[in-house]
Amino acid sequence: MKLRVYLTFSAENVREPIIWKLGHEFEVVTNIRTAEVRDDMGLVGLELDGEREVVEAAVRWLEAQGVHVEPIEQSVLEG
């Protein structure tokens, strides 16, 4: 399964290596598509690729770390 999400980091967790930890905790491939990081916040467009159960567990883990996770809606007219 491939899932695209926006991750929003707060001032409290923006300096933590959360995406690095994610790749070590779960068997998912992470692909950063876009990012804007400042001292007080961060916004990352991230692709997660892996088994459905693992990707879903990874998203729950991100949320437990205080990261807001929002799916990126994809157009049905891709080609």
mmJSON file of the N, C-alpha and C atoms, coordinates in Angstrom:
{"data_MODEL":{"atom_site":{
"group_PDB":["ATOM","ATOM","ATOM","ATOM","ATOM","ATOM","ATOM","ATOM","ATOM","ATOM","ATOM","ATOM","ATOM","ATOM","ATOM","ATOM","ATOM","ATOM","ATOM","ATOM","ATOM","ATOM","ATOM","ATOM","ATOM","ATOM","ATOM","ATOM","ATOM","ATOM","ATOM","ATOM","ATOM","ATOM","ATOM","ATOM","ATOM","ATOM","ATOM","ATOM","ATOM","ATOM","ATOM","ATOM","ATOM","ATOM","ATOM","ATOM","ATOM","ATOM","ATOM","ATOM","ATOM","ATOM","ATOM","ATOM","ATOM","ATOM","ATOM","ATOM","ATOM","ATOM","ATOM","ATOM","ATOM","ATOM","ATOM","ATOM","ATOM","ATOM","ATOM","ATOM","ATOM","ATOM","ATOM","ATOM","ATOM","ATOM","ATOM","ATOM","ATOM","ATOM","ATOM","ATOM","ATOM","ATOM","ATOM","ATOM","ATOM","ATOM","ATOM","ATOM","ATOM","ATOM","ATOM","ATOM","ATOM","ATOM","ATOM","ATOM","ATOM","ATOM","ATOM","ATOM","ATOM","ATOM","ATOM","ATOM","ATOM","ATOM","ATOM","ATOM","ATOM","ATOM","ATOM","ATOM","ATOM","ATOM","ATOM","ATOM","ATOM","ATOM","ATOM","ATOM","ATOM","ATOM","ATOM","ATOM","ATOM","ATOM","ATOM","ATOM","ATOM","ATOM","ATOM","ATOM","ATOM","ATOM","ATOM","ATOM","ATOM","ATOM","ATOM","ATOM","ATOM","ATOM","ATOM","ATOM","ATOM","ATOM","ATOM","ATOM","ATOM","ATOM","ATOM","ATOM","ATOM","ATOM","ATOM","ATOM","ATOM","ATOM","ATOM","ATOM","ATOM","ATOM","ATOM","ATOM","ATOM","ATOM","ATOM","ATOM","ATOM","ATOM","ATOM","ATOM","ATOM","ATOM","ATOM","ATOM","ATOM","ATOM","ATOM","ATOM","ATOM","ATOM","ATOM","ATOM","ATOM","ATOM","ATOM","ATOM","ATOM","ATOM","ATOM","ATOM","ATOM","ATOM","ATOM","ATOM","ATOM","ATOM","ATOM","ATOM","ATOM","ATOM","ATOM","ATOM","ATOM","ATOM","ATOM","ATOM","ATOM","ATOM","ATOM","ATOM","ATOM","ATOM","ATOM","ATOM","ATOM","ATOM","ATOM","ATOM","ATOM","ATOM","ATOM","ATOM","ATOM","ATOM","ATOM","ATOM","ATOM","ATOM","ATOM","ATOM","ATOM"],
"id":[1,2,3,4,5,6,7,8,9,10,11,12,13,14,15,16,17,18,19,20,21,22,23,24,25,26,27,28,29,30,31,32,33,34,35,36,37,38,39,40,41,42,43,44,45,46,47,48,49,50,51,52,53,54,55,56,57,58,59,60,61,62,63,64,65,66,67,68,69,70,71,72,73,74,75,76,77,78,79,80,81,82,83,84,85,86,87,88,89,90,91,92,93,94,95,96,97,98,99,100,101,102,103,104,105,106,107,108,109,110,111,112,113,114,115,116,117,118,119,120,121,122,123,124,125,126,127,128,129,130,131,132,133,134,135,136,137,138,139,140,141,142,143,144,145,146,147,148,149,150,151,152,153,154,155,156,157,158,159,160,161,162,163,164,165,166,167,168,169,170,171,172,173,174,175,176,177,178,179,180,181,182,183,184,185,186,187,188,189,190,191,192,193,194,195,196,197,198,199,200,201,202,203,204,205,206,207,208,209,210,211,212,213,214,215,216,217,218,219,220,221,222,223,224,225,226,227,228,229,230,231,232,233,234,235,236,237],
"type_symbol":["N","C","C","N","C","C","N","C","C","N","C","C","N","C","C","N","C","C","N","C","C","N","C","C","N","C","C","N","C","C","N","C","C","N","C","C","N","C","C","N","C","C","N","C","C","N","C","C","N","C","C","N","C","C","N","C","C","N","C","C","N","C","C","N","C","C","N","C","C","N","C","C","N","C","C","N","C","C","N","C","C","N","C","C","N","C","C","N","C","C","N","C","C","N","C","C","N","C","C","N","C","C","N","C","C","N","C","C","N","C","C","N","C","C","N","C","C","N","C","C","N","C","C","N","C","C","N","C","C","N","C","C","N","C","C","N","C","C","N","C","C","N","C","C","N","C","C","N","C","C","N","C","C","N","C","C","N","C","C","N","C","C","N","C","C","N","C","C","N","C","C","N","C","C","N","C","C","N","C","C","N","C","C","N","C","C","N","C","C","N","C","C","N","C","C","N","C","C","N","C","C","N","C","C","N","C","C","N","C","C","N","C","C","N","C","C","N","C","C","N","C","C","N","C","C","N","C","C","N","C","C","N","C","C","N","C","C"],
"label_atom_id":["N","CA","C","N","CA","C","N","CA","C","N","CA","C","N","CA","C","N","CA","C","N","CA","C","N","CA","C","N","CA","C","N","CA","C","N","CA","C","N","CA","C","N","CA","C","N","CA","C","N","CA","C","N","CA","C","N","CA","C","N","CA","C","N","CA","C","N","CA","C","N","CA","C","N","CA","C","N","CA","C","N","CA","C","N","CA","C","N","CA","C","N","CA","C","N","CA","C","N","CA","C","N","CA","C","N","CA","C","N","CA","C","N","CA","C","N","CA","C","N","CA","C","N","CA","C","N","CA","C","N","CA","C","N","CA","C","N","CA","C","N","CA","C","N","CA","C","N","CA","C","N","CA","C","N","CA","C","N","CA","C","N","CA","C","N","CA","C","N","CA","C","N","CA","C","N","CA","C","N","CA","C","N","CA","C","N","CA","C","N","CA","C","N","CA","C","N","CA","C","N","CA","C","N","CA","C","N","CA","C","N","CA","C","N","CA","C","N","CA","C","N","CA","C","N","CA","C","N","CA","C","N","CA","C","N","CA","C","N","CA","C","N","CA","C","N","CA","C","N","CA","C","N","CA","C","N","CA","C","N","CA","C","N","CA","C","N","CA","C","N","CA","C","N","CA","C"],
"label_alt_id":[null,null,null,null,null,null,null,null,null,null,null,null,null,null,null,null,null,null,null,null,null,null,null,null,null,null,null,null,null,null,null,null,null,null,null,null,null,null,null,null,null,null,null,null,null,null,null,null,null,null,null,null,null,null,null,null,null,null,null,null,null,null,null,null,null,null,null,null,null,null,null,null,null,null,null,null,null,null,null,null,null,null,null,null,null,null,null,null,null,null,null,null,null,null,null,null,null,null,null,null,null,null,null,null,null,null,null,null,null,null,null,null,null,null,null,null,null,null,null,null,null,null,null,null,null,null,null,null,null,null,null,null,null,null,null,null,null,null,null,null,null,null,null,null,null,null,null,null,null,null,null,null,null,null,null,null,null,null,null,null,null,null,null,null,null,null,null,null,null,null,null,null,null,null,null,null,null,null,null,null,null,null,null,null,null,null,null,null,null,null,null,null,null,null,null,null,null,null,null,null,null,null,null,null,null,null,null,null,null,null,null,null,null,null,null,null,null,null,null,null,null,null,null,null,null,null,null,null,null,null,null,null,null,null,null,null,null],
"label_comp_id":["MET","MET","MET","LYS","LYS","LYS","LEU","LEU","LEU","ARG","ARG","ARG","VAL","VAL","VAL","TYR","TYR","TYR","LEU","LEU","LEU","THR","THR","THR","PHE","PHE","PHE","SER","SER","SER","ALA","ALA","ALA","GLU","GLU","GLU","ASN","ASN","ASN","VAL","VAL","VAL","ARG","ARG","ARG","GLU","GLU","GLU","PRO","PRO","PRO","ILE","ILE","ILE","ILE","ILE","ILE","TRP","TRP","TRP","LYS","LYS","LYS","LEU","LEU","LEU","GLY","GLY","GLY","HIS","HIS","HIS","GLU","GLU","GLU","PHE","PHE","PHE","GLU","GLU","GLU","VAL","VAL","VAL","VAL","VAL","VAL","THR","THR","THR","ASN","ASN","ASN","ILE","ILE","ILE","ARG","ARG","ARG","THR","THR","THR","ALA","ALA","ALA","GLU","GLU","GLU","VAL","VAL","VAL","ARG","ARG","ARG","ASP","ASP","ASP","ASP","ASP","ASP","MET","MET","MET","GLY","GLY","GLY","LEU","LEU","LEU","VAL","VAL","VAL","GLY","GLY","GLY","LEU","LEU","LEU","GLU","GLU","GLU","LEU","LEU","LEU","ASP","ASP","ASP","GLY","GLY","GLY","GLU","GLU","GLU","ARG","ARG","ARG","GLU","GLU","GLU","VAL","VAL","VAL","VAL","VAL","VAL","GLU","GLU","GLU","ALA","ALA","ALA","ALA","ALA","ALA","VAL","VAL","VAL","ARG","ARG","ARG","TRP","TRP","TRP","LEU","LEU","LEU","GLU","GLU","GLU","ALA","ALA","ALA","GLN","GLN","GLN","GLY","GLY","GLY","VAL","VAL","VAL","HIS","HIS","HIS","VAL","VAL","VAL","GLU","GLU","GLU","PRO","PRO","PRO","ILE","ILE","ILE","GLU","GLU","GLU","GLN","GLN","GLN","SER","SER","SER","VAL","VAL","VAL","LEU","LEU","LEU","GLU","GLU","GLU","GLY","GLY","GLY"],
"label_asym_id":["A","A","A","A","A","A","A","A","A","A","A","A","A","A","A","A","A","A","A","A","A","A","A","A","A","A","A","A","A","A","A","A","A","A","A","A","A","A","A","A","A","A","A","A","A","A","A","A","A","A","A","A","A","A","A","A","A","A","A","A","A","A","A","A","A","A","A","A","A","A","A","A","A","A","A","A","A","A","A","A","A","A","A","A","A","A","A","A","A","A","A","A","A","A","A","A","A","A","A","A","A","A","A","A","A","A","A","A","A","A","A","A","A","A","A","A","A","A","A","A","A","A","A","A","A","A","A","A","A","A","A","A","A","A","A","A","A","A","A","A","A","A","A","A","A","A","A","A","A","A","A","A","A","A","A","A","A","A","A","A","A","A","A","A","A","A","A","A","A","A","A","A","A","A","A","A","A","A","A","A","A","A","A","A","A","A","A","A","A","A","A","A","A","A","A","A","A","A","A","A","A","A","A","A","A","A","A","A","A","A","A","A","A","A","A","A","A","A","A","A","A","A","A","A","A","A","A","A","A","A","A","A","A","A","A","A","A"],
"label_entity_id":["1","1","1","1","1","1","1","1","1","1","1","1","1","1","1","1","1","1","1","1","1","1","1","1","1","1","1","1","1","1","1","1","1","1","1","1","1","1","1","1","1","1","1","1","1","1","1","1","1","1","1","1","1","1","1","1","1","1","1","1","1","1","1","1","1","1","1","1","1","1","1","1","1","1","1","1","1","1","1","1","1","1","1","1","1","1","1","1","1","1","1","1","1","1","1","1","1","1","1","1","1","1","1","1","1","1","1","1","1","1","1","1","1","1","1","1","1","1","1","1","1","1","1","1","1","1","1","1","1","1","1","1","1","1","1","1","1","1","1","1","1","1","1","1","1","1","1","1","1","1","1","1","1","1","1","1","1","1","1","1","1","1","1","1","1","1","1","1","1","1","1","1","1","1","1","1","1","1","1","1","1","1","1","1","1","1","1","1","1","1","1","1","1","1","1","1","1","1","1","1","1","1","1","1","1","1","1","1","1","1","1","1","1","1","1","1","1","1","1","1","1","1","1","1","1","1","1","1","1","1","1","1","1","1","1","1","1"],
"label_seq_id":[1,1,1,2,2,2,3,3,3,4,4,4,5,5,5,6,6,6,7,7,7,8,8,8,9,9,9,10,10,10,11,11,11,12,12,12,13,13,13,14,14,14,15,15,15,16,16,16,17,17,17,18,18,18,19,19,19,20,20,20,21,21,21,22,22,22,23,23,23,24,24,24,25,25,25,26,26,26,27,27,27,28,28,28,29,29,29,30,30,30,31,31,31,32,32,32,33,33,33,34,34,34,35,35,35,36,36,36,37,37,37,38,38,38,39,39,39,40,40,40,41,41,41,42,42,42,43,43,43,44,44,44,45,45,45,46,46,46,47,47,47,48,48,48,49,49,49,50,50,50,51,51,51,52,52,52,53,53,53,54,54,54,55,55,55,56,56,56,57,57,57,58,58,58,59,59,59,60,60,60,61,61,61,62,62,62,63,63,63,64,64,64,65,65,65,66,66,66,67,67,67,68,68,68,69,69,69,70,70,70,71,71,71,72,72,72,73,73,73,74,74,74,75,75,75,76,76,76,77,77,77,78,78,78,79,79,79],
"pdbx_PDB_ins_code":[null,null,null,null,null,null,null,null,null,null,null,null,null,null,null,null,null,null,null,null,null,null,null,null,null,null,null,null,null,null,null,null,null,null,null,null,null,null,null,null,null,null,null,null,null,null,null,null,null,null,null,null,null,null,null,null,null,null,null,null,null,null,null,null,null,null,null,null,null,null,null,null,null,null,null,null,null,null,null,null,null,null,null,null,null,null,null,null,null,null,null,null,null,null,null,null,null,null,null,null,null,null,null,null,null,null,null,null,null,null,null,null,null,null,null,null,null,null,null,null,null,null,null,null,null,null,null,null,null,null,null,null,null,null,null,null,null,null,null,null,null,null,null,null,null,null,null,null,null,null,null,null,null,null,null,null,null,null,null,null,null,null,null,null,null,null,null,null,null,null,null,null,null,null,null,null,null,null,null,null,null,null,null,null,null,null,null,null,null,null,null,null,null,null,null,null,null,null,null,null,null,null,null,null,null,null,null,null,null,null,null,null,null,null,null,null,null,null,null,null,null,null,null,null,null,null,null,null,null,null,null,null,null,null,null,null,null],
"Cartn_x":[0.842,0.0,0.885,0.484,1.188,0.22,0.629,-0.206,0.564,-0.108,0.488,-0.199,0.598,0.066,0.832,0.161,0.829,1.056,2.262,2.606,2.824,2.187,2.383,3.05,4.218,5.007,4.851,4.79,4.681,6.073,6.106,7.381,8.03,7.215,7.737,8.43,8.007,8.586,9.268,9.357,9.901,11.392,12.099,13.536,13.859,12.85,13.055,13.183,14.015,14.182,13.073,11.84,10.685,10.597,10.848,10.764,11.873,13.036,14.125,13.717,13.161,12.711,11.626,10.719,9.638,10.189,11.212,11.816,12.541,12.942,13.625,12.661,11.527,10.537,9.622,9.386,8.411,9.028,8.588,9.056,8.252,8.55,7.932,9.033,8.765,9.656,9.076,9.898,9.463,10.07,9.264,9.714,9.181,10.069,9.663,9.455,8.225,7.872,8.002,7.761,7.882,8.053,8.7,8.872,9.126,8.583,8.889,9.058,10.252,10.557,11.099,10.516,10.971,11.243,11.706,11.981,10.721,9.57,8.355,7.326,7.585,6.65,7.278,6.649,7.114,5.933,5.995,4.984,5.721,5.393,6.077,5.038,5.228,4.448,5.226,4.649,5.374,4.595,5.307,4.751,5.217,4.296,4.607,4.233,5.159,4.917,5.252,4.295,4.511,3.219,3.244,2.044,1.0,-0.261,-1.34,-1.32,-1.198,-1.224,-0.044,1.099,2.299,2.174,1.662,1.468,0.473,-0.616,-1.607,-1.019,-0.212,0.456,1.437,2.128,3.078,2.362,1.195,0.415,-0.029,-0.494,-0.883,0.314,1.486,2.7,3.038,2.942,3.206,2.284,1.007,0.048,0.384,0.849,1.242,2.464,3.26,4.424,4.043,2.755,2.289,2.289,2.427,2.418,0.99,0.505,-0.82,-0.66,-1.443,-1.357,-2.648,-2.52,-3.696,-3.458,-4.338,-4.161,-4.248,-3.461,-3.526,-4.498,-5.557,-6.54,-5.926,-6.139,-5.614,-6.76,-6.509,-7.506,-7.711,-8.948,-9.228,-8.815,-8.457,-8.055,-6.551,-5.856,-4.402,-4.032,-3.015,-2.62,-1.509],
"Cartn_y":[-1.174,0.0,1.234,2.217,3.499,4.561,5.282,6.315,7.625,8.668,10.009,10.824,11.457,12.231,13.538,14.495,15.691,15.494,15.75,15.701,17.122,17.474,18.789,18.595,19.205,19.122,20.42,20.3,21.471,21.93,23.023,23.529,22.511,21.71,20.737,19.552,19.183,17.993,18.24,19.479,19.771,19.426,19.428,19.134,17.648,16.845,15.414,14.671,13.642,12.882,11.837,12.305,11.406,10.568,11.123,10.342,9.292,9.625,8.642,7.496,7.836,6.812,5.941,6.555,5.825,4.728,5.064,4.103,2.975,3.197,2.16,1.324,1.891,1.183,0.293,0.705,0.029,-0.299,-1.4,-1.78,-1.024,0.26,1.115,1.879,2.18,3.047,4.451,5.401,6.791,7.589,8.451,9.296,10.7,11.612,12.995,13.673,14.143,14.773,16.295,16.841,18.278,18.535,19.639,19.959,21.445,21.959,23.316,23.217,23.524,23.372,24.691,25.109,26.314,25.939,26.898,26.625,26.263,26.82,26.645,25.701,25.187,24.263,23.601,22.53,21.856,21.245,21.259,20.628,19.77,18.479,17.536,16.761,16.698,15.806,14.509,13.395,12.142,11.002,10.153,8.902,7.78,6.92,5.716,4.527,3.608,2.442,1.188,0.263,-0.978,-1.762,-2.818,-3.61,-2.74,-2.904,-2.067,-1.983,-3.116,-3.12,-2.351,-2.453,-1.766,-0.26,0.141,1.568,2.164,1.453,1.953,2.061,1.093,1.155,2.326,2.579,3.69,5.033,5.166,6.402,6.583,5.515,5.613,6.007,5.468,5.8,7.278,7.786,9.21,10.08,9.725,10.499,10.437,9.278,9.142,9.999,10.339,11.206,12.685,12.984,14.368,14.996,14.181,14.682,14.6,15.695,15.683,15.065,14.029,13.309,13.518,14.004,14.226,13.601,12.686,12.076,13.122,12.926,13.783,13.127,13.835,13.297,13.245,12.121,11.958,12.037,12.629,12.722,11.351,11.059,9.793,9.862,11.041,11.22,11.324,10.308,10.271,9.395,9.751,8.905,9.487],
"Cartn_z":[0.0,0.0,0.0,-0.775,-0.794,-0.295,0.734,1.336,1.316,0.87,0.891,1.972,2.811,3.93,4.094,4.721,5.212,6.701,7.141,8.551,9.042,10.134,10.732,12.088,12.241,13.461,14.244,15.555,16.43,16.858,17.569,18.092,19.022,19.699,20.659,19.978,18.771,18.138,16.797,16.372,15.047,14.934,16.031,15.998,16.221,16.484,16.716,15.38,15.301,14.052,13.883,13.852,13.868,12.602,11.432,10.195,10.171,10.649,10.751,11.67,12.848,13.787,13.163,12.428,11.763,10.854,10.075,9.166,9.869,11.119,11.888,12.72,13.078,13.889,13.041,11.784,10.938,9.582,9.002,7.664,6.616,6.503,5.495,4.776,3.534,2.762,2.874,3.307,3.414,2.277,1.686,0.591,0.842,1.206,1.447,0.102,-0.137,-1.411,-1.342,-0.175,0.025,1.512,1.849,3.267,3.443,4.521,4.972,6.481,6.942,8.36,8.892,10.002,10.697,12.149,12.927,14.344,15.125,14.705,15.493,14.873,13.663,13.034,11.831,11.398,10.19,9.458,8.142,7.297,6.287,6.264,5.381,4.584,3.276,2.429,2.32,2.793,2.905,2.266,1.518,1.022,1.931,2.3,3.069,2.202,2.023,1.188,1.986,2.054,2.781,2.889,3.694,3.933,4.63,4.281,4.801,6.332,7.009,8.474,9.055,8.407,8.889,8.67,7.503,7.213,8.211,8.472,9.427,10.831,11.228,12.538,12.582,11.486,11.417,11.585,10.973,11.107,12.561,13.188,14.602,15.469,15.157,15.905,15.739,14.505,14.265,15.117,15.124,15.91,17.398,17.871,19.276,19.61,18.6,18.798,18.794,18.601,18.583,17.209,16.163,14.785,14.264,13.685,13.054,11.668,11.373,10.108,9.339,8.108,7.265,5.893,5.466,4.138,3.035,1.995,0.816,-0.149,-0.488,-1.422,-2.806,-3.481,-4.832,-5.829,-6.956,-8.008,-8.642,-8.998,-9.678,-11.133,-11.614,-13.0,-13.107,-12.634,-12.76,-13.93,-14.63,-15.739,-16.448],
"occupancy":[1.0,1.0,1.0,1.0,1.0,1.0,1.0,1.0,1.0,1.0,1.0,1.0,1.0,1.0,1.0,1.0,1.0,1.0,1.0,1.0,1.0,1.0,1.0,1.0,1.0,1.0,1.0,1.0,1.0,1.0,1.0,1.0,1.0,1.0,1.0,1.0,1.0,1.0,1.0,1.0,1.0,1.0,1.0,1.0,1.0,1.0,1.0,1.0,1.0,1.0,1.0,1.0,1.0,1.0,1.0,1.0,1.0,1.0,1.0,1.0,1.0,1.0,1.0,1.0,1.0,1.0,1.0,1.0,1.0,1.0,1.0,1.0,1.0,1.0,1.0,1.0,1.0,1.0,1.0,1.0,1.0,1.0,1.0,1.0,1.0,1.0,1.0,1.0,1.0,1.0,1.0,1.0,1.0,1.0,1.0,1.0,1.0,1.0,1.0,1.0,1.0,1.0,1.0,1.0,1.0,1.0,1.0,1.0,1.0,1.0,1.0,1.0,1.0,1.0,1.0,1.0,1.0,1.0,1.0,1.0,1.0,1.0,1.0,1.0,1.0,1.0,1.0,1.0,1.0,1.0,1.0,1.0,1.0,1.0,1.0,1.0,1.0,1.0,1.0,1.0,1.0,1.0,1.0,1.0,1.0,1.0,1.0,1.0,1.0,1.0,1.0,1.0,1.0,1.0,1.0,1.0,1.0,1.0,1.0,1.0,1.0,1.0,1.0,1.0,1.0,1.0,1.0,1.0,1.0,1.0,1.0,1.0,1.0,1.0,1.0,1.0,1.0,1.0,1.0,1.0,1.0,1.0,1.0,1.0,1.0,1.0,1.0,1.0,1.0,1.0,1.0,1.0,1.0,1.0,1.0,1.0,1.0,1.0,1.0,1.0,1.0,1.0,1.0,1.0,1.0,1.0,1.0,1.0,1.0,1.0,1.0,1.0,1.0,1.0,1.0,1.0,1.0,1.0,1.0,1.0,1.0,1.0,1.0,1.0,1.0,1.0,1.0,1.0,1.0,1.0,1.0,1.0,1.0,1.0,1.0,1.0,1.0],
"B_iso_or_equiv":[0.0,0.0,0.0,0.0,0.0,0.0,0.0,0.0,0.0,0.0,0.0,0.0,0.0,0.0,0.0,0.0,0.0,0.0,0.0,0.0,0.0,0.0,0.0,0.0,0.0,0.0,0.0,0.0,0.0,0.0,0.0,0.0,0.0,0.0,0.0,0.0,0.0,0.0,0.0,0.0,0.0,0.0,0.0,0.0,0.0,0.0,0.0,0.0,0.0,0.0,0.0,0.0,0.0,0.0,0.0,0.0,0.0,0.0,0.0,0.0,0.0,0.0,0.0,0.0,0.0,0.0,0.0,0.0,0.0,0.0,0.0,0.0,0.0,0.0,0.0,0.0,0.0,0.0,0.0,0.0,0.0,0.0,0.0,0.0,0.0,0.0,0.0,0.0,0.0,0.0,0.0,0.0,0.0,0.0,0.0,0.0,0.0,0.0,0.0,0.0,0.0,0.0,0.0,0.0,0.0,0.0,0.0,0.0,0.0,0.0,0.0,0.0,0.0,0.0,0.0,0.0,0.0,0.0,0.0,0.0,0.0,0.0,0.0,0.0,0.0,0.0,0.0,0.0,0.0,0.0,0.0,0.0,0.0,0.0,0.0,0.0,0.0,0.0,0.0,0.0,0.0,0.0,0.0,0.0,0.0,0.0,0.0,0.0,0.0,0.0,0.0,0.0,0.0,0.0,0.0,0.0,0.0,0.0,0.0,0.0,0.0,0.0,0.0,0.0,0.0,0.0,0.0,0.0,0.0,0.0,0.0,0.0,0.0,0.0,0.0,0.0,0.0,0.0,0.0,0.0,0.0,0.0,0.0,0.0,0.0,0.0,0.0,0.0,0.0,0.0,0.0,0.0,0.0,0.0,0.0,0.0,0.0,0.0,0.0,0.0,0.0,0.0,0.0,0.0,0.0,0.0,0.0,0.0,0.0,0.0,0.0,0.0,0.0,0.0,0.0,0.0,0.0,0.0,0.0,0.0,0.0,0.0,0.0,0.0,0.0,0.0,0.0,0.0,0.0,0.0,0.0,0.0,0.0,0.0,0.0,0.0,0.0],
"pdbx_formal_charge":[null,null,null,null,null,null,null,null,null,null,null,null,null,null,null,null,null,null,null,null,null,null,null,null,null,null,null,null,null,null,null,null,null,null,null,null,null,null,null,null,null,null,null,null,null,null,null,null,null,null,null,null,null,null,null,null,null,null,null,null,null,null,null,null,null,null,null,null,null,null,null,null,null,null,null,null,null,null,null,null,null,null,null,null,null,null,null,null,null,null,null,null,null,null,null,null,null,null,null,null,null,null,null,null,null,null,null,null,null,null,null,null,null,null,null,null,null,null,null,null,null,null,null,null,null,null,null,null,null,null,null,null,null,null,null,null,null,null,null,null,null,null,null,null,null,null,null,null,null,null,null,null,null,null,null,null,null,null,null,null,null,null,null,null,null,null,null,null,null,null,null,null,null,null,null,null,null,null,null,null,null,null,null,null,null,null,null,null,null,null,null,null,null,null,null,null,null,null,null,null,null,null,null,null,null,null,null,null,null,null,null,null,null,null,null,null,null,null,null,null,null,null,null,null,null,null,null,null,null,null,null,null,null,null,null,null,null],
"auth_seq_id":[1,1,1,2,2,2,3,3,3,4,4,4,5,5,5,6,6,6,7,7,7,8,8,8,9,9,9,10,10,10,11,11,11,12,12,12,13,13,13,14,14,14,15,15,15,16,16,16,17,17,17,18,18,18,19,19,19,20,20,20,21,21,21,22,22,22,23,23,23,24,24,24,25,25,25,26,26,26,27,27,27,28,28,28,29,29,29,30,30,30,31,31,31,32,32,32,33,33,33,34,34,34,35,35,35,36,36,36,37,37,37,38,38,38,39,39,39,40,40,40,41,41,41,42,42,42,43,43,43,44,44,44,45,45,45,46,46,46,47,47,47,48,48,48,49,49,49,50,50,50,51,51,51,52,52,52,53,53,53,54,54,54,55,55,55,56,56,56,57,57,57,58,58,58,59,59,59,60,60,60,61,61,61,62,62,62,63,63,63,64,64,64,65,65,65,66,66,66,67,67,67,68,68,68,69,69,69,70,70,70,71,71,71,72,72,72,73,73,73,74,74,74,75,75,75,76,76,76,77,77,77,78,78,78,79,79,79],
"auth_comp_id":["MET","MET","MET","LYS","LYS","LYS","LEU","LEU","LEU","ARG","ARG","ARG","VAL","VAL","VAL","TYR","TYR","TYR","LEU","LEU","LEU","THR","THR","THR","PHE","PHE","PHE","SER","SER","SER","ALA","ALA","ALA","GLU","GLU","GLU","ASN","ASN","ASN","VAL","VAL","VAL","ARG","ARG","ARG","GLU","GLU","GLU","PRO","PRO","PRO","ILE","ILE","ILE","ILE","ILE","ILE","TRP","TRP","TRP","LYS","LYS","LYS","LEU","LEU","LEU","GLY","GLY","GLY","HIS","HIS","HIS","GLU","GLU","GLU","PHE","PHE","PHE","GLU","GLU","GLU","VAL","VAL","VAL","VAL","VAL","VAL","THR","THR","THR","ASN","ASN","ASN","ILE","ILE","ILE","ARG","ARG","ARG","THR","THR","THR","ALA","ALA","ALA","GLU","GLU","GLU","VAL","VAL","VAL","ARG","ARG","ARG","ASP","ASP","ASP","ASP","ASP","ASP","MET","MET","MET","GLY","GLY","GLY","LEU","LEU","LEU","VAL","VAL","VAL","GLY","GLY","GLY","LEU","LEU","LEU","GLU","GLU","GLU","LEU","LEU","LEU","ASP","ASP","ASP","GLY","GLY","GLY","GLU","GLU","GLU","ARG","ARG","ARG","GLU","GLU","GLU","VAL","VAL","VAL","VAL","VAL","VAL","GLU","GLU","GLU","ALA","ALA","ALA","ALA","ALA","ALA","VAL","VAL","VAL","ARG","ARG","ARG","TRP","TRP","TRP","LEU","LEU","LEU","GLU","GLU","GLU","ALA","ALA","ALA","GLN","GLN","GLN","GLY","GLY","GLY","VAL","VAL","VAL","HIS","HIS","HIS","VAL","VAL","VAL","GLU","GLU","GLU","PRO","PRO","PRO","ILE","ILE","ILE","GLU","GLU","GLU","GLN","GLN","GLN","SER","SER","SER","VAL","VAL","VAL","LEU","LEU","LEU","GLU","GLU","GLU","GLY","GLY","GLY"],
"auth_asym_id":["A","A","A","A","A","A","A","A","A","A","A","A","A","A","A","A","A","A","A","A","A","A","A","A","A","A","A","A","A","A","A","A","A","A","A","A","A","A","A","A","A","A","A","A","A","A","A","A","A","A","A","A","A","A","A","A","A","A","A","A","A","A","A","A","A","A","A","A","A","A","A","A","A","A","A","A","A","A","A","A","A","A","A","A","A","A","A","A","A","A","A","A","A","A","A","A","A","A","A","A","A","A","A","A","A","A","A","A","A","A","A","A","A","A","A","A","A","A","A","A","A","A","A","A","A","A","A","A","A","A","A","A","A","A","A","A","A","A","A","A","A","A","A","A","A","A","A","A","A","A","A","A","A","A","A","A","A","A","A","A","A","A","A","A","A","A","A","A","A","A","A","A","A","A","A","A","A","A","A","A","A","A","A","A","A","A","A","A","A","A","A","A","A","A","A","A","A","A","A","A","A","A","A","A","A","A","A","A","A","A","A","A","A","A","A","A","A","A","A","A","A","A","A","A","A","A","A","A","A","A","A","A","A","A","A","A","A"],
"auth_atom_id":["N","CA","C","N","CA","C","N","CA","C","N","CA","C","N","CA","C","N","CA","C","N","CA","C","N","CA","C","N","CA","C","N","CA","C","N","CA","C","N","CA","C","N","CA","C","N","CA","C","N","CA","C","N","CA","C","N","CA","C","N","CA","C","N","CA","C","N","CA","C","N","CA","C","N","CA","C","N","CA","C","N","CA","C","N","CA","C","N","CA","C","N","CA","C","N","CA","C","N","CA","C","N","CA","C","N","CA","C","N","CA","C","N","CA","C","N","CA","C","N","CA","C","N","CA","C","N","CA","C","N","CA","C","N","CA","C","N","CA","C","N","CA","C","N","CA","C","N","CA","C","N","CA","C","N","CA","C","N","CA","C","N","CA","C","N","CA","C","N","CA","C","N","CA","C","N","CA","C","N","CA","C","N","CA","C","N","CA","C","N","CA","C","N","CA","C","N","CA","C","N","CA","C","N","CA","C","N","CA","C","N","CA","C","N","CA","C","N","CA","C","N","CA","C","N","CA","C","N","CA","C","N","CA","C","N","CA","C","N","CA","C","N","CA","C","N","CA","C","N","CA","C","N","CA","C","N","CA","C","N","CA","C","N","CA","C","N","CA","C","N","CA","C","N","CA","C"],
"pdbx_PDB_model_num":[1,1,1,1,1,1,1,1,1,1,1,1,1,1,1,1,1,1,1,1,1,1,1,1,1,1,1,1,1,1,1,1,1,1,1,1,1,1,1,1,1,1,1,1,1,1,1,1,1,1,1,1,1,1,1,1,1,1,1,1,1,1,1,1,1,1,1,1,1,1,1,1,1,1,1,1,1,1,1,1,1,1,1,1,1,1,1,1,1,1,1,1,1,1,1,1,1,1,1,1,1,1,1,1,1,1,1,1,1,1,1,1,1,1,1,1,1,1,1,1,1,1,1,1,1,1,1,1,1,1,1,1,1,1,1,1,1,1,1,1,1,1,1,1,1,1,1,1,1,1,1,1,1,1,1,1,1,1,1,1,1,1,1,1,1,1,1,1,1,1,1,1,1,1,1,1,1,1,1,1,1,1,1,1,1,1,1,1,1,1,1,1,1,1,1,1,1,1,1,1,1,1,1,1,1,1,1,1,1,1,1,1,1,1,1,1,1,1,1,1,1,1,1,1,1,1,1,1,1,1,1,1,1,1,1,1,1]
}}}
